[in-house]
């Protein structure tokens, strides 16, 4: 007969540790989710009170007519 302490006890300890880590992970996840919800609820009035930026179209970096005037002539190119 195999002694209890040599086989069963070490396996029971491994299973207990694995389940303890899994349980702690679930508790941490639940606490994190709850904290995120609470923080979002408390910050919502501040978010709503902030002025919203106006949407303006972005100007082109260089106007098309100006870009045509700034073309660099390549050496050896024929000039008009």
NUSE-715267 format. One line per 4 residues: number of its first residue (from 1); for each residue x, y, z of C-alpha. Coordinates in nm, 4 decimals. Layout:
BEGIN
NUM	X,Y,Z ~ ...
***
This chain:
BEGIN
1	0.0000,0.0000,0.0000 ~ 0.1265,0.3488,-0.0898 ~ 0.1482,0.5965,0.1969 ~ -0.0965,0.8869,0.1873
5	0.1721,1.1500,0.2419 ~ 0.3820,1.0518,-0.0578 ~ 0.1173,1.0641,-0.3331 ~ -0.2130,1.2149,-0.2256
9	-0.0958,1.5046,-0.0111 ~ 0.1344,1.6656,-0.2745 ~ -0.1372,1.6338,-0.5419 ~ -0.3963,1.7825,-0.3098
13	-0.1650,2.0767,-0.2404 ~ -0.1097,2.1381,-0.6142 ~ -0.4843,2.1317,-0.6827 ~ -0.5529,2.3600,-0.3886
17	-0.2921,2.6122,-0.5038 ~ -0.4241,2.6058,-0.8625 ~ -0.7813,2.6634,-0.7460 ~ -0.6698,2.9384,-0.5082
21	-0.4909,3.1227,-0.7914 ~ -0.7942,3.0842,-1.0189 ~ -1.0253,3.2150,-0.7475 ~ -0.7995,3.5139,-0.6831
25	-0.7925,3.5894,-1.0559 ~ -1.1730,3.5949,-1.0698 ~ -1.1922,3.8221,-0.7646 ~ -0.9319,4.0624,-0.9107
29	-1.1203,4.0768,-1.2420 ~ -1.4519,4.1481,-1.0690 ~ -1.2953,4.4196,-0.8507 ~ -1.1279,4.5822,-1.1507
33	-1.4508,4.5845,-1.3530 ~ -1.6434,4.7355,-1.0615 ~ -1.3788,5.0048,-1.0060 ~ -1.3836,5.0996,-1.3755
37	-1.7631,5.1342,-1.3707 ~ -1.7563,5.3474,-1.0544 ~ -1.4829,5.5759,-1.1858 ~ -1.6649,5.6228,-1.5163
41	-1.9874,5.7087,-1.3314 ~ -1.8109,5.9663,-1.1133 ~ -1.6276,6.1274,-1.4055 ~ -1.9298,6.1400,-1.6380
45	-2.0501,6.4855,-1.5182 ~ -1.7008,6.6279,-1.5709 ~ -1.6865,6.4799,-1.9210 ~ -2.0255,6.6265,-2.0064
49	-1.9317,6.9708,-1.8722 ~ -1.6246,7.0035,-2.0940 ~ -1.6691,7.2187,-2.4037 ~ -1.6611,7.0268,-2.7255
53	-1.4080,7.1338,-2.9883 ~ -1.5432,7.2773,-3.3101 ~ -1.4866,7.0730,-3.6176 ~ -1.3110,7.2707,-3.8872
57	-1.1857,7.1369,-4.2158 ~ -0.8104,7.1116,-4.2231 ~ -0.6429,7.3533,-4.4622 ~ -0.4285,7.2081,-4.7355
61	-0.0571,7.2370,-4.6554 ~ 0.0090,7.4235,-4.9820 ~ -0.2527,7.5742,-5.2104 ~ -0.2553,7.4056,-5.5555
65	-0.1675,7.7293,-5.7448 ~ 0.1248,7.7995,-5.5131 ~ 0.2527,7.4453,-5.5548 ~ 0.2589,7.4844,-5.9333
69	0.4700,7.8006,-5.9032 ~ 0.7171,7.6327,-5.6687 ~ 0.8044,7.3441,-5.8970 ~ 1.1754,7.2947,-5.9120
73	1.3186,7.2638,-6.2568 ~ 1.5372,6.9655,-6.3125 ~ 1.8854,7.0223,-6.4515 ~ 1.8991,6.9684,-6.8260
77	1.5242,7.0103,-6.8720 ~ 1.4141,7.2213,-7.1619 ~ 1.2908,7.5687,-7.0727 ~ 1.0130,7.7522,-7.2558
***
